[in-house]
């Protein structure tokens, strides 16, 4: 698998944090970012790896 500029450490950090509880708002606060940014990062990773959408 080739790694590209869409796969960032920040997105992976958000993903790991999100998967701990699958709750967007607490993760955003913990990561000092907006819930929209968390949602976009998760969606971007889903598209990158052709995964089914996670319902947050």
C-alpha positions as CSV (number, residue, x, y, z in Angstrom):
1,X,0.0,0.0,0.0
2,X,1.4,3.4,-1.0
3,X,1.2,6.2,1.6
4,X,0.1,9.6,0.3
5,X,-0.3,13.1,1.6
6,X,-4.0,12.3,2.6
7,X,-2.8,10.0,5.3
8,X,-1.4,12.2,8.1
9,X,-0.4,11.5,11.6
10,X,-3.0,14.0,12.8
11,X,-5.8,12.0,11.0
12,X,-4.5,8.8,12.6
13,X,-4.4,10.4,16.0
14,X,-8.0,11.5,15.6
15,X,-9.0,8.1,14.3
16,X,-7.4,6.3,17.3
17,X,-9.0,8.7,19.7
18,X,-12.4,8.4,18.0
19,X,-12.3,4.6,18.0
20,X,-11.8,4.6,21.8
21,X,-15.4,5.8,22.3
22,X,-16.8,6.5,18.8
23,X,-18.0,9.9,20.1
24,X,-17.0,13.0,18.1
25,X,-17.5,15.8,20.5
26,X,-15.4,14.5,23.5
27,X,-12.7,13.5,21.1
28,X,-12.6,17.0,19.5
29,X,-12.3,18.6,23.0
30,X,-9.5,16.1,24.0
31,X,-7.6,16.9,20.7
32,X,-8.2,20.6,21.0
33,X,-10.0,20.7,17.6
34,X,-13.6,21.0,16.3
35,X,-16.0,18.1,16.0
36,X,-16.2,19.0,12.3
37,X,-12.5,18.4,12.0
38,X,-12.9,15.0,13.7
39,X,-15.7,14.1,11.3
40,X,-13.8,15.2,8.2
41,X,-10.6,13.3,9.3
42,X,-12.6,10.1,9.9
43,X,-14.5,10.5,6.6
44,X,-11.2,11.2,4.7
45,X,-9.7,8.0,6.1
46,X,-12.8,6.0,5.3
47,X,-12.5,7.2,1.7
48,X,-8.7,6.6,1.5
49,X,-9.0,3.0,2.6
50,X,-12.4,2.4,1.0
51,X,-14.0,1.6,4.3
52,X,-17.7,1.6,5.1
53,X,-18.8,4.9,6.8
54,X,-18.7,4.9,10.6
55,X,-21.9,6.3,12.2
56,X,-20.9,8.9,14.8
